[in-house]
Structure formats: structure tokens, C-alpha cells
Amino acid sequence: MSAIELIAERSRRLTEVQAETILACMDALAENPAPTARDLMNLPPAIRRKILAQQAGRAEKIYRGNPDLIAEEHEPPLEHE
């Protein structure tokens, strides 16, 4: 089941106040879709780990499907003054 289907299914069980809260959150996400590092750090650790694990899984699929994205050689780190 897709995320959109899950949202639709679970939203049927919400009270009107809960639904309004969720809609406000969705509006906020639409205005600023990418959470900042600070946003992530403010989440509970379990949720933060779940998000990072999902993103790592997506990245793995991308890199496994596109081996040209993987650098064979790397440059030394930049020196700081």
C-alpha cells in the first residue's frame, strides 16, 4: 500500500480536530518540504532513526541501480586554514 493510500485509510478514523491538525501539518510540509538538520534533531530518537533508515534504503536503491554514481577514486579532504 502506498503512503498516500495509508494516509487516506488512516484519516477516516480521525476526529474533526485531528483532521484539521493533520491538514495544517500537510500545508506546512507543502511550504517547506525538506526538513532541516535541526528539525530532524528535534524529533524523538526512534522517529529520527526510522527516517534516516528509510532515506538510507532509498539511497541504496539509487546507487545500486546507477553504478556510475559511485566514485571509484576520491580526492583528499580539503585542508582548512
Sequence and secondary structure as in RCSB ss.txt:
>XXXX:A:sequence
MSAIELIAERSRRLTEVQAETILACMDALAENPAPTARDLMNLPPAIRRKILAQQAGRAEKIYRGNPDLIAEEHE
PPLEHE
>XXXX:A:secstr
  HHHHHHHHHTT  HHHHHHHHHHHHHHHHS S  HHHHHTS HHHHHHHHHHHHHHHHHHHHH GGGS SS  
      
